[in-house]
Amino acid sequence: MIVAQQKPLEEIRRLIAPYEKILILGCGTCVTVCGAGGEREVSFLHGALRVAQVKGGDGVHAFLEYTVKRQCDREFLDPLGDRVSEVDAILSLGCGVGVQVVAERFPDVPALPGVNTSFMGATEQGGVWDERCAACGDCRLAETAGICPITRCTKGILNGPCAGTKNGKCEANKDIDCAWVLIYKRLESLGQLDKIRRYYPPRNFRTIPRPRRLAGITSIDLGGSNG
């Protein structure tokens, strides 16, 4: 899932300063799970902005609240038409993708980011997420037993481990397991240690020219058709 963190209140106040009526738009997926931009966070932010407006002498702002299921899909934004027509700006609490889709769907109204998008991660425990994917566009997880050395190795080493690992821990942070020790152990358990003995050349992280678009697979030809 995409992990994000809500921007500091002072930064959000600066962003909305030029506008009188603002729609605070939440997203019901990733940012809801990580506690940055769901319906509850929309309500809390609304209250905080109202208090700051009174205490700080900000210009007079009026706020609307709404949360869609996903901001990254245009179909979920269609019901917003009437609400958007009433505001001067949209403060999106969706990830960076969501903000851009909102901006494209409503080009006549400024779309402002209310969160900082951090990374794609997996839940480690309640309220804690580990970065697991850098969206590098050249996935080799089959060769590293499903453990990504780009995100889970502090140095991003492709042919590890480095000489600094000790007792299975990373030399940069003793609280972090060495990714390559984890890779080794898992390959060993799978009977695939031959993979760790191979040399992997430097990665090409720009294999897909930007801007990037990936079309979904709608059908698979398994062969043997009569057509």
Contacts in CASP RR format, 6 or more apart in sequence:
PFRMAT RR
TARGET T0000
AUTHOR 0000-0000-0000
METHOD contacts of the structure
MODEL  1
MIVAQQKPLEEIRRLIAPYEKILILGCGTCVTVCGAGGEREVSFLHGALR
VAQVKGGDGVHAFLEYTVKRQCDREFLDPLGDRVSEVDAILSLGCGVGVQ
VVAERFPDVPALPGVNTSFMGATEQGGVWDERCAACGDCRLAETAGICPI
TRCTKGILNGPCAGTKNGKCEANKDIDCAWVLIYKRLESLGQLDKIRRYY
PPRNFRTIPRPRRLAGITSIDLGGSNG
1 29 0 8 1.000
1 30 0 8 1.000
1 33 0 8 1.000
1 34 0 8 1.000
1 120 0 8 1.000
1 121 0 8 1.000
1 122 0 8 1.000
1 123 0 8 1.000
1 129 0 8 1.000
2 30 0 8 1.000
2 31 0 8 1.000
2 95 0 8 1.000
2 97 0 8 1.000
2 117 0 8 1.000
2 119 0 8 1.000
2 120 0 8 1.000
2 121 0 8 1.000
3 30 0 8 1.000
3 34 0 8 1.000
3 117 0 8 1.000
3 118 0 8 1.000
3 119 0 8 1.000
3 120 0 8 1.000
3 121 0 8 1.000
3 129 0 8 1.000
3 131 0 8 1.000
4 30 0 8 1.000
4 31 0 8 1.000
4 34 0 8 1.000
4 36 0 8 1.000
4 37 0 8 1.000
4 94 0 8 1.000
4 95 0 8 1.000
4 96 0 8 1.000
4 115 0 8 1.000
4 116 0 8 1.000
4 117 0 8 1.000
4 118 0 8 1.000
5 34 0 8 1.000
5 36 0 8 1.000
5 115 0 8 1.000
5 116 0 8 1.000
5 118 0 8 1.000
6 35 0 8 1.000
6 36 0 8 1.000
6 37 0 8 1.000
6 41 0 8 1.000
6 45 0 8 1.000
6 93 0 8 1.000
6 114 0 8 1.000
6 115 0 8 1.000
6 116 0 8 1.000
7 15 0 8 1.000
7 113 0 8 1.000
7 114 0 8 1.000
7 115 0 8 1.000
7 116 0 8 1.000
9 45 0 8 1.000
9 48 0 8 1.000
9 49 0 8 1.000
9 52 0 8 1.000
12 45 0 8 1.000
12 49 0 8 1.000
12 91 0 8 1.000
12 114 0 8 1.000
13 49 0 8 1.000
13 52 0 8 1.000
13 58 0 8 1.000
15 91 0 8 1.000
15 112 0 8 1.000
15 113 0 8 1.000
15 114 0 8 1.000
16 22 0 8 1.000
16 49 0 8 1.000
16 61 0 8 1.000
16 89 0 8 1.000
16 91 0 8 1.000
16 112 0 8 1.000
17 58 0 8 1.000
17 59 0 8 1.000
18 89 0 8 1.000
19 61 0 8 1.000
19 87 0 8 1.000
19 88 0 8 1.000
19 89 0 8 1.000
19 110 0 8 1.000
20 60 0 8 1.000
20 61 0 8 1.000
20 62 0 8 1.000
20 88 0 8 1.000
21 61 0 8 1.000
21 62 0 8 1.000
21 63 0 8 1.000
21 64 0 8 1.000
21 86 0 8 1.000
21 87 0 8 1.000
21 88 0 8 1.000
21 89 0 8 1.000
22 61 0 8 1.000
22 62 0 8 1.000
22 63 0 8 1.000
22 64 0 8 1.000
22 87 0 8 1.000
22 88 0 8 1.000
22 89 0 8 1.000
22 90 0 8 1.000
22 91 0 8 1.000
23 63 0 8 1.000
23 64 0 8 1.000
23 65 0 8 1.000
23 66 0 8 1.000
23 80 0 8 1.000
23 83 0 8 1.000
23 84 0 8 1.000
23 86 0 8 1.000
23 87 0 8 1.000
23 89 0 8 1.000
23 90 0 8 1.000
23 91 0 8 1.000
24 42 0 8 1.000
24 45 0 8 1.000
24 46 0 8 1.000
24 63 0 8 1.000
24 64 0 8 1.000
24 65 0 8 1.000
24 66 0 8 1.000
24 91 0 8 1.000
24 93 0 8 1.000
25 42 0 8 1.000
25 66 0 8 1.000
25 67 0 8 1.000
25 68 0 8 1.000
25 71 0 8 1.000
25 80 0 8 1.000
25 90 0 8 1.000
25 91 0 8 1.000
25 92 0 8 1.000
25 93 0 8 1.000
25 94 0 8 1.000
25 102 0 8 1.000
26 37 0 8 1.000
26 38 0 8 1.000
26 39 0 8 1.000
26 41 0 8 1.000
26 42 0 8 1.000
26 66 0 8 1.000
26 67 0 8 1.000
26 68 0 8 1.000
26 71 0 8 1.000
26 92 0 8 1.000
26 93 0 8 1.000
26 94 0 8 1.000
27 37 0 8 1.000
27 38 0 8 1.000
27 67 0 8 1.000
27 68 0 8 1.000
27 69 0 8 1.000
27 70 0 8 1.000
27 71 0 8 1.000
27 72 0 8 1.000
27 92 0 8 1.000
27 93 0 8 1.000
27 94 0 8 1.000
27 95 0 8 1.000
27 98 0 8 1.000
28 37 0 8 1.000
28 38 0 8 1.000
28 39 0 8 1.000
28 67 0 8 1.000
28 68 0 8 1.000
28 69 0 8 1.000
28 70 0 8 1.000
29 69 0 8 1.000
29 70 0 8 1.000
30 95 0 8 1.000
31 37 0 8 1.000
31 38 0 8 1.000
31 41 0 8 1.000
31 93 0 8 1.000
31 94 0 8 1.000
31 95 0 8 1.000
31 115 0 8 1.000
32 38 0 8 1.000
32 39 0 8 1.000
32 41 0 8 1.000
33 123 0 8 1.000
34 127 0 8 1.000
34 129 0 8 1.000
35 41 0 8 1.000
36 93 0 8 1.000
36 94 0 8 1.000
36 115 0 8 1.000
37 93 0 8 1.000
37 94 0 8 1.000
37 115 0 8 1.000
38 67 0 8 1.000
38 93 0 8 1.000
39 67 0 8 1.000
41 93 0 8 1.000
42 65 0 8 1.000
42 66 0 8 1.000
42 67 0 8 1.000
42 93 0 8 1.000
43 65 0 8 1.000
45 93 0 8 1.000
46 63 0 8 1.000
46 65 0 8 1.000
49 61 0 8 1.000
49 63 0 8 1.000
50 63 0 8 1.000
52 58 0 8 1.000
53 59 0 8 1.000
53 60 0 8 1.000
53 61 0 8 1.000
64 83 0 8 1.000
64 86 0 8 1.000
64 87 0 8 1.000
66 80 0 8 1.000
66 83 0 8 1.000
68 76 0 8 1.000
68 77 0 8 1.000
68 79 0 8 1.000
68 80 0 8 1.000
69 76 0 8 1.000
70 76 0 8 1.000
71 77 0 8 1.000
71 92 0 8 1.000
71 94 0 8 1.000
71 95 0 8 1.000
71 97 0 8 1.000
71 98 0 8 1.000
71 99 0 8 1.000
71 101 0 8 1.000
71 102 0 8 1.000
72 95 0 8 1.000
72 97 0 8 1.000
72 98 0 8 1.000
72 101 0 8 1.000
73 101 0 8 1.000
74 101 0 8 1.000
74 104 0 8 1.000
74 105 0 8 1.000
77 101 0 8 1.000
77 102 0 8 1.000
77 105 0 8 1.000
77 106 0 8 1.000
80 106 0 8 1.000
81 106 0 8 1.000
84 90 0 8 1.000
84 106 0 8 1.000
84 109 0 8 1.000
87 109 0 8 1.000
88 109 0 8 1.000
88 110 0 8 1.000
89 109 0 8 1.000
89 110 0 8 1.000
89 111 0 8 1.000
89 112 0 8 1.000
90 102 0 8 1.000
90 106 0 8 1.000
90 109 0 8 1.000
90 110 0 8 1.000
90 111 0 8 1.000
90 112 0 8 1.000
91 112 0 8 1.000
91 114 0 8 1.000
92 98 0 8 1.000
92 99 0 8 1.000
92 102 0 8 1.000
92 111 0 8 1.000
92 112 0 8 1.000
92 113 0 8 1.000
92 114 0 8 1.000
93 114 0 8 1.000
93 115 0 8 1.000
94 113 0 8 1.000
94 114 0 8 1.000
94 115 0 8 1.000
95 115 0 8 1.000
95 117 0 8 1.000
96 113 0 8 1.000
96 115 0 8 1.000
96 117 0 8 1.000
97 117 0 8 1.000
99 111 0 8 1.000
99 112 0 8 1.000
99 113 0 8 1.000
99 114 0 8 1.000
100 111 0 8 1.000
102 111 0 8 1.000
103 110 0 8 1.000
103 111 0 8 1.000
118 131 0 8 1.000
119 131 0 8 1.000
119 133 0 8 1.000
119 134 0 8 1.000
119 151 0 8 1.000
120 131 0 8 1.000
120 132 0 8 1.000
120 133 0 8 1.000
120 134 0 8 1.000
120 135 0 8 1.000
121 129 0 8 1.000
121 130 0 8 1.000
121 131 0 8 1.000
121 132 0 8 1.000
121 133 0 8 1.000
122 129 0 8 1.000
122 130 0 8 1.000
122 132 0 8 1.000
123 129 0 8 1.000
124 130 0 8 1.000
130 152 0 8 1.000
131 151 0 8 1.000
131 152 0 8 1.000
132 148 0 8 1.000
132 151 0 8 1.000
132 152 0 8 1.000
133 148 0 8 1.000
133 151 0 8 1.000
134 148 0 8 1.000
134 150 0 8 1.000
134 151 0 8 1.000
136 150 0 8 1.000
136 203 0 8 1.000
136 205 0 8 1.000
137 205 0 8 1.000
137 207 0 8 1.000
137 208 0 8 1.000
138 203 0 8 1.000
138 204 0 8 1.000
138 205 0 8 1.000
138 207 0 8 1.000
140 200 0 8 1.000
140 203 0 8 1.000
141 147 0 8 1.000
141 148 0 8 1.000
143 195 0 8 1.000
143 198 0 8 1.000
143 200 0 8 1.000
144 183 0 8 1.000
144 187 0 8 1.000
144 195 0 8 1.000
145 183 0 8 1.000
145 186 0 8 1.000
145 187 0 8 1.000
145 190 0 8 1.000
145 192 0 8 1.000
145 195 0 8 1.000
146 186 0 8 1.000
147 179 0 8 1.000
147 182 0 8 1.000
147 183 0 8 1.000
147 186 0 8 1.000
148 179 0 8 1.000
149 156 0 8 1.000
149 157 0 8 1.000
149 158 0 8 1.000
149 160 0 8 1.000
149 179 0 8 1.000
149 180 0 8 1.000
149 183 0 8 1.000
150 156 0 8 1.000
150 203 0 8 1.000
152 179 0 8 1.000
152 182 0 8 1.000
153 160 0 8 1.000
153 170 0 8 1.000
153 178 0 8 1.000
153 179 0 8 1.000
153 180 0 8 1.000
154 170 0 8 1.000
154 172 0 8 1.000
154 173 0 8 1.000
154 176 0 8 1.000
155 162 0 8 1.000
155 172 0 8 1.000
157 180 0 8 1.000
158 200 0 8 1.000
158 202 0 8 1.000
158 203 0 8 1.000
159 199 0 8 1.000
159 200 0 8 1.000
160 180 0 8 1.000
161 178 0 8 1.000
161 179 0 8 1.000
161 180 0 8 1.000
161 181 0 8 1.000
161 184 0 8 1.000
162 171 0 8 1.000
162 180 0 8 1.000
164 171 0 8 1.000
165 171 0 8 1.000
165 178 0 8 1.000
165 180 0 8 1.000
165 181 0 8 1.000
168 177 0 8 1.000
168 178 0 8 1.000
168 181 0 8 1.000
169 175 0 8 1.000
169 176 0 8 1.000
169 177 0 8 1.000
169 178 0 8 1.000
170 176 0 8 1.000
170 177 0 8 1.000
170 178 0 8 1.000
170 179 0 8 1.000
183 196 0 8 1.000
184 193 0 8 1.000
184 196 0 8 1.000
187 193 0 8 1.000
187 195 0 8 1.000
187 196 0 8 1.000
208 214 0 8 1.000
END
